[in-house]
Amino acid sequence: MRLLLPYVPITLVMSQNHITMALSMVVQLNYRLIDCFNINQTN
């Protein structure tokens, strides 16, 4: 594990954009699901 620790920040910085893109997509999907549930409940 000691050998992997120095590479963790590098991988986080390299994959930071991918993580933010994935989180934004998940948030958008969650909002769409919430909207669908709200529409179904109102109807």
PDB file of N, CA, C and O in Angstrom, chain B, residues numbered from 101:
ATOM      1  N   MET B 101       0.829  -1.212   0.000  1.00  0.00           N
ATOM      2  CA  MET B 101       0.000   0.000   0.000  1.00  0.00           C
ATOM      3  C   MET B 101       0.863   1.261   0.000  1.00  0.00           C
ATOM      4  O   MET B 101       0.449   2.292  -0.529  1.00  0.00           O
ATOM      5  N   ARG B 102       2.032   1.188   0.576  1.00  0.00           N
ATOM      6  CA  ARG B 102       2.887   2.379   0.619  1.00  0.00           C
ATOM      7  C   ARG B 102       3.304   2.797  -0.785  1.00  0.00           C
ATOM      8  O   ARG B 102       3.484   3.985  -1.054  1.00  0.00           O
ATOM      9  N   LEU B 103       3.456   1.837  -1.671  1.00  0.00           N
ATOM     10  CA  LEU B 103       3.874   2.171  -3.027  1.00  0.00           C
ATOM     11  C   LEU B 103       2.723   2.806  -3.809  1.00  0.00           C
ATOM     12  O   LEU B 103       2.959   3.604  -4.716  1.00  0.00           O
ATOM     13  N   LEU B 104       1.502   2.465  -3.471  1.00  0.00           N
ATOM     14  CA  LEU B 104       0.358   2.992  -4.208  1.00  0.00           C
ATOM     15  C   LEU B 104      -0.030   4.396  -3.742  1.00  0.00           C
ATOM     16  O   LEU B 104      -0.626   5.159  -4.502  1.00  0.00           O
ATOM     17  N   LEU B 105       0.300   4.733  -2.515  1.00  0.00           N
ATOM     18  CA  LEU B 105      -0.116   6.037  -1.983  1.00  0.00           C
ATOM     19  C   LEU B 105       0.369   7.226  -2.815  1.00  0.00           C
ATOM     20  O   LEU B 105      -0.424   8.135  -3.058  1.00  0.00           O
ATOM     21  N   PRO B 106       1.632   7.270  -3.268  1.00  0.00           N
ATOM     22  CA  PRO B 106       2.054   8.428  -4.068  1.00  0.00           C
ATOM     23  C   PRO B 106       1.291   8.554  -5.377  1.00  0.00           C
ATOM     24  O   PRO B 106       1.184   9.655  -5.918  1.00  0.00           O
ATOM     25  N   TYR B 107       0.754   7.448  -5.902  1.00  0.00           N
ATOM     26  CA  TYR B 107       0.062   7.519  -7.192  1.00  0.00           C
ATOM     27  C   TYR B 107      -1.403   7.914  -7.039  1.00  0.00           C
ATOM     28  O   TYR B 107      -2.060   8.242  -8.027  1.00  0.00           O
ATOM     29  N   VAL B 108      -1.918   7.888  -5.819  1.00  0.00           N
ATOM     30  CA  VAL B 108      -3.339   8.208  -5.630  1.00  0.00           C
ATOM     31  C   VAL B 108      -3.646   9.652  -6.026  1.00  0.00           C
ATOM     32  O   VAL B 108      -4.593   9.867  -6.784  1.00  0.00           O
ATOM     33  N   PRO B 109      -2.890  10.660  -5.550  1.00  0.00           N
ATOM     34  CA  PRO B 109      -3.197  12.038  -5.952  1.00  0.00           C
ATOM     35  C   PRO B 109      -3.096  12.227  -7.466  1.00  0.00           C
ATOM     36  O   PRO B 109      -3.894  12.959  -8.052  1.00  0.00           O
ATOM     37  N   ILE B 110      -2.119  11.570  -8.104  1.00  0.00           N
ATOM     38  CA  ILE B 110      -1.960  11.710  -9.558  1.00  0.00           C
ATOM     39  C   ILE B 110      -3.192  11.155 -10.265  1.00  0.00           C
ATOM     40  O   ILE B 110      -3.726  11.779 -11.182  1.00  0.00           O
ATOM     41  N   THR B 111      -3.637   9.982  -9.833  1.00  0.00           N
ATOM     42  CA  THR B 111      -4.808   9.390 -10.481  1.00  0.00           C
ATOM     43  C   THR B 111      -6.046  10.239 -10.223  1.00  0.00           C
ATOM     44  O   THR B 111      -6.896  10.375 -11.102  1.00  0.00           O
ATOM     45  N   LEU B 112      -6.155  10.812  -9.024  1.00  0.00           N
ATOM     46  CA  LEU B 112      -7.312  11.657  -8.722  1.00  0.00           C
ATOM     47  C   LEU B 112      -7.318  12.901  -9.603  1.00  0.00           C
ATOM     48  O   LEU B 112      -8.365  13.315 -10.101  1.00  0.00           O
ATOM     49  N   VAL B 113      -6.138  13.495  -9.790  1.00  0.00           N
ATOM     50  CA  VAL B 113      -6.055  14.704 -10.618  1.00  0.00           C
ATOM     51  C   VAL B 113      -6.354  14.349 -12.072  1.00  0.00           C
ATOM     52  O   VAL B 113      -7.040  15.097 -12.769  1.00  0.00           O
ATOM     53  N   MET B 114      -5.843  13.211 -12.527  1.00  0.00           N
ATOM     54  CA  MET B 114      -6.048  12.818 -13.917  1.00  0.00           C
ATOM     55  C   MET B 114      -7.511  12.471 -14.170  1.00  0.00           C
ATOM     56  O   MET B 114      -8.047  12.780 -15.234  1.00  0.00           O
ATOM     57  N   SER B 115      -8.157  11.833 -13.202  1.00  0.00           N
ATOM     58  CA  SER B 115      -9.537  11.373 -13.397  1.00  0.00           C
ATOM     59  C   SER B 115     -10.549  12.340 -12.796  1.00  0.00           C
ATOM     60  O   SER B 115     -11.738  12.031 -12.722  1.00  0.00           O
ATOM     61  N   GLN B 116     -10.079  13.514 -12.366  1.00  0.00           N
ATOM     62  CA  GLN B 116     -11.003  14.468 -11.746  1.00  0.00           C
ATOM     63  C   GLN B 116     -12.079  14.895 -12.742  1.00  0.00           C
ATOM     64  O   GLN B 116     -13.253  14.996 -12.385  1.00  0.00           O
ATOM     65  N   ASN B 117     -11.678  15.149 -13.997  1.00  0.00           N
ATOM     66  CA  ASN B 117     -12.654  15.562 -14.999  1.00  0.00           C
ATOM     67  C   ASN B 117     -13.670  14.449 -15.242  1.00  0.00           C
ATOM     68  O   ASN B 117     -14.868  14.707 -15.359  1.00  0.00           O
ATOM     69  N   HIS B 118     -13.183  13.206 -15.318  1.00  0.00           N
ATOM     70  CA  HIS B 118     -14.107  12.091 -15.555  1.00  0.00           C
ATOM     71  C   HIS B 118     -15.066  11.937 -14.376  1.00  0.00           C
ATOM     72  O   HIS B 118     -16.248  11.649 -14.564  1.00  0.00           O
ATOM     73  N   ILE B 119     -14.555  12.128 -13.166  1.00  0.00           N
ATOM     74  CA  ILE B 119     -15.409  11.991 -11.982  1.00  0.00           C
ATOM     75  C   ILE B 119     -16.489  13.071 -11.985  1.00  0.00           C
ATOM     76  O   ILE B 119     -17.652  12.786 -11.700  1.00  0.00           O
ATOM     77  N   THR B 120     -16.112  14.304 -12.304  1.00  0.00           N
ATOM     78  CA  THR B 120     -17.096  15.391 -12.307  1.00  0.00           C
ATOM     79  C   THR B 120     -18.136  15.150 -13.402  1.00  0.00           C
ATOM     80  O   THR B 120     -19.321  15.411 -13.199  1.00  0.00           O
ATOM     81  N   MET B 121     -17.697  14.654 -14.560  1.00  0.00           N
ATOM     82  CA  MET B 121     -18.646  14.365 -15.634  1.00  0.00           C
ATOM     83  C   MET B 121     -19.608  13.265 -15.205  1.00  0.00           C
ATOM     84  O   MET B 121     -20.813  13.360 -15.439  1.00  0.00           O
ATOM     85  N   ALA B 122     -19.073  12.219 -14.574  1.00  0.00           N
ATOM     86  CA  ALA B 122     -19.929  11.114 -14.127  1.00  0.00           C
ATOM     87  C   ALA B 122     -20.923  11.604 -13.070  1.00  0.00           C
ATOM     88  O   ALA B 122     -22.101  11.250 -13.107  1.00  0.00           O
ATOM     89  N   LEU B 123     -20.437  12.426 -12.124  1.00  0.00           N
ATOM     90  CA  LEU B 123     -21.330  12.930 -11.077  1.00  0.00           C
ATOM     91  C   LEU B 123     -22.414  13.818 -11.678  1.00  0.00           C
ATOM     92  O   LEU B 123     -23.573  13.743 -11.271  1.00  0.00           O
ATOM     93  N   SER B 124     -22.049  14.651 -12.637  1.00  0.00           N
ATOM     94  CA  SER B 124     -23.052  15.524 -13.247  1.00  0.00           C
ATOM     95  C   SER B 124     -24.105  14.698 -13.979  1.00  0.00           C
ATOM     96  O   SER B 124     -25.294  15.012 -13.926  1.00  0.00           O
ATOM     97  N   MET B 125     -23.658  13.620 -14.674  1.00  0.00           N
ATOM     98  CA  MET B 125     -24.615  12.769 -15.387  1.00  0.00           C
ATOM     99  C   MET B 125     -25.539  12.071 -14.390  1.00  0.00           C
ATOM    100  O   MET B 125     -26.742  11.956 -14.624  1.00  0.00           O
ATOM    101  N   VAL B 126     -24.962  11.603 -13.267  1.00  0.00           N
ATOM    102  CA  VAL B 126     -25.786  10.922 -12.257  1.00  0.00           C
ATOM    103  C   VAL B 126     -26.800  11.896 -11.672  1.00  0.00           C
ATOM    104  O   VAL B 126     -27.960  11.543 -11.460  1.00  0.00           O
ATOM    105  N   VAL B 127     -26.356  13.128 -11.412  1.00  0.00           N
ATOM    106  CA  VAL B 127     -27.278  14.128 -10.850  1.00  0.00           C
ATOM    107  C   VAL B 127     -28.398  14.413 -11.838  1.00  0.00           C
ATOM    108  O   VAL B 127     -29.559  14.522 -11.445  1.00  0.00           O
ATOM    109  N   GLN B 128     -28.058  14.533 -13.122  1.00  0.00           N
ATOM    110  CA  GLN B 128     -29.088  14.797 -14.122  1.00  0.00           C
ATOM    111  C   GLN B 128     -30.076  13.640 -14.188  1.00  0.00           C
ATOM    112  O   GLN B 128     -31.284  13.850 -14.296  1.00  0.00           O
ATOM    113  N   LEU B 129     -29.552  12.407 -14.123  1.00  0.00           N
ATOM    114  CA  LEU B 129     -30.448  11.246 -14.167  1.00  0.00           C
ATOM    115  C   LEU B 129     -31.354  11.232 -12.939  1.00  0.00           C
ATOM    116  O   LEU B 129     -32.538  10.912 -13.040  1.00  0.00           O
ATOM    117  N   ASN B 130     -30.793  11.581 -11.776  1.00  0.00           N
ATOM    118  CA  ASN B 130     -31.601  11.608 -10.553  1.00  0.00           C
ATOM    119  C   ASN B 130     -32.704  12.654 -10.674  1.00  0.00           C
ATOM    120  O   ASN B 130     -33.842  12.397 -10.282  1.00  0.00           O
ATOM    121  N   TYR B 131     -32.381  13.832 -11.211  1.00  0.00           N
ATOM    122  CA  TYR B 131     -33.398  14.871 -11.353  1.00  0.00           C
ATOM    123  C   TYR B 131     -34.479  14.423 -12.334  1.00  0.00           C
ATOM    124  O   TYR B 131     -35.659  14.711 -12.132  1.00  0.00           O
ATOM    125  N   ARG B 132     -34.081  13.717 -13.395  1.00  0.00           N
ATOM    126  CA  ARG B 132     -35.083  13.231 -14.353  1.00  0.00           C
ATOM    127  C   ARG B 132     -35.990  12.209 -13.695  1.00  0.00           C
ATOM    128  O   ARG B 132     -37.203  12.224 -13.908  1.00  0.00           O
ATOM    129  N   LEU B 133     -35.403  11.307 -12.884  1.00  0.00           N
ATOM    130  CA  LEU B 133     -36.225  10.310 -12.193  1.00  0.00           C
ATOM    131  C   LEU B 133     -37.184  10.994 -11.218  1.00  0.00           C
ATOM    132  O   LEU B 133     -38.349  10.610 -11.113  1.00  0.00           O
ATOM    133  N   ILE B 134     -36.686  12.013 -10.502  1.00  0.00           N
ATOM    134  CA  ILE B 134     -37.533  12.739  -9.550  1.00  0.00           C
ATOM    135  C   ILE B 134     -38.666  13.431 -10.302  1.00  0.00           C
ATOM    136  O   ILE B 134     -39.809  13.432  -9.843  1.00  0.00           O
ATOM    137  N   ASP B 135     -38.354  14.019 -11.454  1.00  0.00           N
ATOM    138  CA  ASP B 135     -39.398  14.685 -12.240  1.00  0.00           C
ATOM    139  C   ASP B 135     -40.446  13.663 -12.686  1.00  0.00           C
ATOM    140  O   ASP B 135     -41.645  13.935 -12.636  1.00  0.00           O
ATOM    141  N   CYS B 136     -39.990  12.495 -13.119  1.00  0.00           N
ATOM    142  CA  CYS B 136     -40.936  11.462 -13.559  1.00  0.00           C
ATOM    143  C   CYS B 136     -41.829  11.038 -12.397  1.00  0.00           C
ATOM    144  O   CYS B 136     -43.039  10.886 -12.564  1.00  0.00           O
ATOM    145  N   PHE B 137     -41.229  10.847 -11.216  1.00  0.00           N
ATOM    146  CA  PHE B 137     -42.029  10.442 -10.051  1.00  0.00           C
ATOM    147  C   PHE B 137     -43.027  11.541  -9.688  1.00  0.00           C
ATOM    148  O   PHE B 137     -44.175  11.253  -9.350  1.00  0.00           O
ATOM    149  N   ASN B 138     -42.592  12.793  -9.758  1.00  0.00           N
ATOM    150  CA  ASN B 138     -43.492  13.897  -9.414  1.00  0.00           C
ATOM    151  C   ASN B 138     -44.654  13.955 -10.404  1.00  0.00           C
ATOM    152  O   ASN B 138     -45.800  14.177 -10.013  1.00  0.00           O
ATOM    153  N   ILE B 139     -44.349  13.754 -11.692  1.00  0.00           N
ATOM    154  CA  ILE B 139     -45.411  13.790 -12.710  1.00  0.00           C
ATOM    155  C   ILE B 139     -46.387  12.646 -12.466  1.00  0.00           C
ATOM    156  O   ILE B 139     -47.600  12.828 -12.567  1.00  0.00           O
ATOM    157  N   ASN B 140     -45.857  11.464 -12.146  1.00  0.00           N
ATOM    158  CA  ASN B 140     -46.728  10.318 -11.899  1.00  0.00           C
ATOM    159  C   ASN B 140     -47.582  10.539 -10.651  1.00  0.00           C
ATOM    160  O   ASN B 140     -48.747  10.142 -10.623  1.00  0.00           O
ATOM    161  N   GLN B 141     -47.021  11.162  -9.629  1.00  0.00           N
ATOM    162  CA  GLN B 141     -47.776  11.380  -8.395  1.00  0.00           C
ATOM    163  C   GLN B 141     -48.858  12.442  -8.613  1.00  0.00           C
ATOM    164  O   GLN B 141     -49.960  12.320  -8.078  1.00  0.00           O
ATOM    165  N   THR B 142     -48.550  13.482  -9.393  1.00  0.00           N
ATOM    166  CA  THR B 142     -49.541  14.532  -9.614  1.00  0.00           C
ATOM    167  C   THR B 142     -50.693  13.985 -10.450  1.00  0.00           C
ATOM    168  O   THR B 142     -51.847  14.350 -10.228  1.00  0.00           O
ATOM    169  N   ASN B 143     -50.394  13.126 -11.396  1.00  0.00           N
ATOM    170  CA  ASN B 143     -51.451  12.540 -12.217  1.00  0.00           C
ATOM    171  C   ASN B 143     -52.204  11.479 -11.402  1.00  0.00           C
ATOM    172  O   ASN B 143     -53.139  10.860 -11.909  1.00  0.00           O
TER     173      ASN B 143
END
